[in-house]
Every structure is written in structure tokens, then in C-alpha cells.
Amino acid sequence: MALESPKTIAVIGATGAQGGSVVRALQERGEFRVRALTRNPDAASGLADEAVAADLTRPETLGPAFDGAYGVFANTNSFAGPDTDEVAQGTTAVEAAKAAGVHHYIWSTLPNVAEIANGKYTVPHFTNKASVNAVVRGAGFRWFTFVEPPFYYQNLASPMYPTPPGADGTPTWSVPMNGEVRSIHMGDITEFGNVVAGAFEQPQTVGEGQHLSFAGDLVSWDDIVTTLNSQGHTLAYSQTSDDPWGIRDMFAYMEEHTYFGPDADEKIAFATDVSTKPSTNFASWAKTNMPAAREPESG
């Protein structure tokens, strides 16, 4: 199948956080024709140049969705449900893209915690994505790139905003992690697409299997609290042995190896070099997106 002109990028999960960011960045740049892929095309109406039905659990939908595309941005949803098989879904997407003649494949992945920590920690939503890397690498695409999203700033506003415990009622993050360790690579997920758009525009630079880690900041929990309190919040942090979100091993891994792992600096440098816009640091993002509650005005 001959490529369409201008070149088309098909974006999986176009109505989600990552895919939506990629669609917006590509549309803003105007270098490619953008095809939004989603299980419900009506929900993506007007989002891109076209919206096409695609479902990673229904392989028969992927061939038509990728037909004629120059590039594909692919990601899987770790929290779609207990039966989600990210390795199977990721592999299916790679195979369909290769069969469709896609030239540049960009896979949203994360560090392989099992390898980095020698099996000490179990973090499936990291390692399962990383397990697909070898499939991408071996598929024979002309260009292929790995991108890694950060811990979202948005997580702190919801669903992780703390609830008031204890006698003084101060909302407190209680997490099984040393609050002083600066190892959390964070970022505004709405800016993630700037890295992906830049990677599609510069395949000669990052299209040979480079890993690009998008981050706006590197912080500790104490940094998060200090920043927010300086902006008018009253928040606290305490290290706990509890596991409030069922991801104790993720926090333990981060504390020991950082979110992006031991090669984080190199991967962040690649992302920074190709990004179409600079990233926003946490303090600037929080000032706009997590304003402190105002005191009731007196009447």
C-alpha cells in the first residue's frame, strides 16, 4: 500500500491521556496527517484529521486502522482491568503495524523493573510494557523509538490527593518511601506529545531504538510538600509501612533506582533534544493546576 501524502500518523488511544497529548502535539505542528484510533470514533470526532475504530483486543481492527500510515504511536492501558494482557496487546499492535507497512513505530514503554532490580521488586505495569520492547526491536521497522512517560503531575491532584488523617486534620501523603529521596521523575502528561511529535520529525536522530524519557522535574515527596505549601497549601508527608495504592514495590524501586532507572539522564537528554517545546517544572504546573483553596470571603 502506497503511503498517503502528507504522511499519516496513527495514534492508538487517541482519547486517553498519552494518546490525546500526542494527537494535539501532532496537530499543532502540522507536519503530518493525524489519524485518531479509538474504540469509539464518535468520541474522537474533530480531534484529528480522521477518527478510525481500533481495539487492541480485536486484532482484526488494526489492519484497516494502520493501512497507509507512515507512523504509529502505540500504548497500552495498564489499568484497563484485571484481564488486561499488555504483552499480548503490544505484540498484536507491532505485528499489525509491520504487516501494514508502517515505517516509524513509536512504543510507549517503561523501565524493566525485573531486570534493573534483579527480581527484587514486582511492578507489572512497568515490566510488562518493557517486555514488548524486544518485539518492537525485532520487527524490522525502518525506524523505531521508545518513549517513556513520567509519573504524572496530575496524579497528585487526583486520584492521589491526600485525605486528612490524625488529630490536626492536615492532609498527609502517607507513602512507603523515604520522603527525602529525590527519585521521582514527574511531568505534565499533556506535554508528553511534544516528545513524540519531535521523534516522528527526527527519525534519523532517535529512530534506531533510542529511549526517550519525558520529565519536567525530579523531586522527592518532601519537595512536593514544600513546593505546594509555599503556594498556600497546608500539606504534610509521612513515610508509612502501609500500601495505600497497592504499588509498594513501585515506590521501593523508585527509591532505589529512580523512576526512569539508572540510565535516566541519558534518556531524558534524548527527549529534551527532540521535544518540540520545553517541559514545565512542578512548581510552575502546580501554581496553575493545583491552586490552594481560598479562605471563605467575609460578608
C-alpha positions in Angstrom: 0.0 0.0 0.0 1.4 3.4 -1.0 1.9 5.9 1.7 -0.6 8.8 1.9 0.6 12.3 1.3 1.2 14.1 3.7 2.4 11.2 5.8 -0.2 9.8 8.2 0.5 9.1 11.9 -2.0 6.7 13.5 -2.3 7.3 17.3 -3.6 4.5 19.4 -5.7 5.5 22.5 -6.3 9.0 21.0 -8.9 9.9 23.7 -6.6 8.9 26.6 -4.0 11.0 28.4 -1.0 9.9 26.4 -2.7 9.5 23.0 -4.6 12.7 23.4 -1.4 14.6 24.1 0.2 13.1 21.0 -2.7 13.9 18.8 -2.7 17.5 20.0 1.0 18.0 19.5 1.0 16.5 16.0 -2.0 18.6 15.0 -0.3 21.7 16.3 2.9 21.1 14.4 1.1 20.3 11.2 3.8 18.1 9.7 1.7 15.0 9.5 -1.9 14.0 8.8 -3.2 12.6 12.1 -5.5 9.5 12.4 -7.1 9.1 15.8 -7.6 5.5 16.8 -10.1 4.7 19.4 -12.7 2.1 20.3 -15.4 4.8 19.9 -14.6 7.0 16.9 -17.6 9.2 17.7 -15.8 10.3 20.9 -12.8 11.5 18.8 -14.9 13.5 16.3 -13.0 16.7 15.4 -9.9 15.6 17.4 -7.8 14.8 14.4 -7.9 14.7 10.6 -9.8 11.5 10.9 -11.1 9.1 13.6 -11.0 5.3 13.0 -12.2 2.4 15.1 -9.4 0.3 16.6 -9.3 -2.0 19.6 -6.1 -3.8 20.8 -8.3 -6.7 22.0 -9.7 -7.1 18.5 -6.7 -7.7 16.1 -8.9 -7.6 13.1 -9.5 -3.9 13.6 -5.8 -3.0 13.5 -5.0 -3.7 9.9 -7.5 -1.2 8.5 -6.6 1.3 11.2 -2.9 1.2 10.2 -3.4 1.0 6.4 -1.4 3.6 4.6 0.1 5.0 7.8 3.7 6.2 7.8 3.9 6.1 11.6 2.2 4.6 14.6 2.2 5.7 18.2 1.2 2.8 20.4 0.5 2.5 24.1 -1.5 0.1 26.3 -3.6 0.9 29.4 -2.1 -0.8 32.5 -5.2 -0.2 34.5 -7.9 -1.2 32.0 -8.9 -4.2 34.1 -7.6 -7.3 35.7 -7.7 -9.3 32.5 -5.6 -6.8 30.5 -2.6 -8.5 28.9 -0.3 -5.7 27.9 2.3 -8.0 26.4 -0.2 -9.7 24.1 -1.8 -6.3 23.1 1.6 -4.7 22.5 2.7 -7.7 20.4 -0.5 -7.7 18.4 -0.1 -4.0 17.6 3.5 -4.4 16.4 2.6 -7.3 14.2 -0.3 -5.4 12.6 1.8 -2.3 12.0 4.6 -4.3 10.4 2.1 -6.1 8.1 0.6 -2.7 7.1 4.0 -1.4 6.1 4.4 1.2 8.8 7.8 2.9 8.6 8.2 4.5 12.0 6.9 2.8 15.1 6.9 4.6 18.5 6.1 2.4 21.5 5.2 3.9 24.9 7.1 1.8 27.4 8.7 2.0 30.9 11.8 0.6 32.5 12.1 -3.2 33.0 12.0 -3.3 36.8 12.5 -7.0 36.9 15.9 -6.7 35.2 17.0 -3.4 36.9 16.3 -4.7 40.4 17.2 -8.4 39.7 13.8 -9.6 40.5 13.7 -7.8 43.9 10.5 -5.9 43.0 7.4 -6.7 41.1 6.0 -3.8 39.1 3.9 -5.3 36.3 2.8 -2.1 34.7 6.5 -1.2 34.1 7.9 -4.6 33.3 5.1 -5.8 31.0 5.5 -2.8 28.8 9.2 -3.2 28.7 8.7 -6.9 27.7 7.3 -5.7 24.4 10.5 -3.7 23.6 12.2 -6.8 22.1 9.2 -7.4 19.9 9.4 -3.9 18.5 13.2 -4.1 18.1 12.9 -7.4 16.2 10.0 -6.4 13.9 12.2 -4.8 11.2 10.7 -1.3 11.1 12.7 1.3 9.2 12.6 3.5 12.3 11.5 2.6 15.8 11.7 4.7 19.0 10.8 4.0 22.7 9.2 6.8 24.7 8.7 6.7 28.5 6.1 8.8 30.2 6.7 10.0 33.8 4.8 10.0 37.0 2.1 12.4 36.1 1.8 15.7 38.0 -1.9 15.1 37.6 -1.8 12.1 39.9 -1.2 14.4 42.8 -4.3 16.4 42.2 -6.4 13.3 41.7 -6.5 10.4 42.5 -3.6 10.7 45.0 -4.5 13.9 46.7 -4.2 13.2 50.4 -7.1 13.0 52.8 -6.9 14.5 56.3 -5.7 11.9 58.9 -4.8 12.4 62.5 -5.9 14.9 65.1 -4.8 18.1 63.5 -6.6 17.3 60.2 -3.7 18.1 58.0 -3.9 16.3 54.6 -0.9 14.0 54.6 0.6 11.8 51.9 1.5 8.5 53.7 3.6 6.5 51.3 6.1 3.6 51.8 9.0 5.7 50.6 11.7 7.9 52.2 10.4 11.4 51.7 13.9 12.9 51.4 15.0 10.8 48.4 14.8 12.8 45.1 14.0 10.0 42.7 10.5 10.7 41.3 10.7 11.8 37.6 7.5 13.7 37.1 5.9 15.7 34.3 2.7 17.2 32.8 1.3 14.4 30.7 -0.4 16.9 28.4 3.1 17.8 27.3 4.2 14.2 26.6 3.1 14.5 22.9 5.8 17.2 22.3 8.4 14.5 22.6 6.6 12.0 20.4 6.0 14.7 17.7 9.6 15.6 17.8 10.6 11.9 17.5 8.4 11.5 14.4 10.0 14.6 12.9 13.6 13.4 13.6 13.8 9.7 12.9 17.4 9.9 11.9 18.2 11.2 15.4 16.1 8.8 17.5 14.7 6.2 15.2 17.2 3.5 15.8 15.8 2.2 19.1 16.7 5.2 21.3 14.8 5.5 24.6 13.3 9.0 25.3 12.2 9.7 28.8 9.9 12.7 29.2 10.2 14.6 32.5 9.5 18.1 33.8 11.2 17.6 37.2 13.0 15.3 39.5 11.6 15.6 43.1 11.2 13.9 46.4 8.0 13.7 48.4 9.4 16.4 50.7 10.0 18.6 47.7 6.4 18.2 46.6 5.1 19.2 50.0 7.5 22.1 50.3 6.5 23.4 46.9 2.8 23.2 47.5 3.0 24.7 51.0 5.0 27.6 49.6 2.0 28.2 47.3 -0.6 28.3 50.1 -1.4 24.7 50.8 -1.2 23.0 54.2 0.0 19.5 53.5 2.4 17.0 55.1 4.3 13.8 54.2 5.0 10.8 56.4 6.7 7.5 55.5 4.5 4.5 56.2 4.7 0.8 56.1 1.2 0.7 54.6 0.5 0.3 50.9 -2.3 2.8 50.2 -2.5 2.3 46.4 -1.2 -1.3 46.2 2.0 -0.3 44.5 4.6 -0.6 47.3 7.1 -2.3 45.0 6.9 0.7 42.6 7.8 3.1 45.4 10.6 0.8 46.6 12.0 0.5 43.1 11.9 4.3 42.6 13.6 5.0 45.9 16.5 2.7 45.0 16.8 3.3 41.2 14.7 6.4 40.4 11.5 6.3 38.3 13.4 6.0 34.9 16.1 3.8 36.2 19.9 4.0 36.2 20.2 5.4 32.7 17.6 8.2 33.3 19.9 11.1 32.5 20.8 9.8 29.0 17.1 9.0 28.2 15.9 12.4 29.4 18.6 14.2 27.3 17.3 12.4 24.2 13.8 13.5 24.9 14.8 17.1 25.7 16.8 17.3 22.4 13.9 16.4 20.2 10.9 17.8 22.1 9.1 20.5 20.2 8.6 22.5 23.4 10.3 22.7 26.8 8.7 20.9 29.7 7.1 22.6 32.7 8.6 22.1 36.1 6.4 21.0 39.0 6.2 24.4 40.8 5.0 26.2 37.7 2.5 23.5 36.9 1.2 23.3 40.5 0.7 27.1 40.7 -1.7 26.9 37.7 -3.3 23.5 38.2 -3.3 22.9 42.0 -4.2 26.3 43.5 -4.6 26.4 47.2 -8.2 26.7 48.5 -9.2 30.2 49.2 -10.4 31.2 52.6 -14.2 32.0 52.6 -14.7 35.6 51.9 -16.4 37.5 54.8 -19.7 39.1 54.0 
